[in-house]
Amino acid sequence: MDFPDNLFYTKDHEWVLVEGNTATIGLTDYAQEQLGDIVFVDLPNKGQDLNKEETFGVVESVKSVSDCLMPMSGKITDINDSLANNPDVINEAPYDEGWMIKIELTKPEEKTSLLTPSAYETYVNEEL
C-alpha cells in the first residue's frame, strides 16, 4: 500500500491534498483495495457547501456501497467528471487520476484533525 508524504488522511480512508485554501480529496489506496473493483461513483454538484463528515459521494464496488465523508468543510469547486464513465480509475490511480472532488476550504483549521502519513499507516496496519 502507498501512503504519499504530501497528503493527509482520515480514519474513513479519504486522502486530502491541501494547497493554500484548496483541497483535493479522494479515496486511499487502502480503501480502494478493500472495496474491490469500483463500478460506480456518485459525486456532488459544483457549488455545493458541505461540512466536515457530511457525505460527499457514494462509491459502489463489486463488494459493497460506501459513503464518502468530507474530511474538511468546504465548497465544491470541481468534480472528477471522468469517474462517471471510468470509475475504475480509482482502483488504478487513487492518488492521481482517481481524485474525486476539489473544495475551497471554509474551515482550514480542520486540517489539524487529519492524520499524517505515518499516523495513517499505523492506523491501517492496526486494522489489518
Secondary structure, DSSP 8 states (H G I E B T S, - for coil): ----TT-EE-TTSEEEEEETTEEEEEE-HHHHHHH-SEEEEE---TT-EE-TTSEEEEEEESS-EEEEE-SS-EEEEEE-GGGGT-TTHHHH-TTTTT--EEEEES-GGGGGGSB-HHHHHHHHHHH-
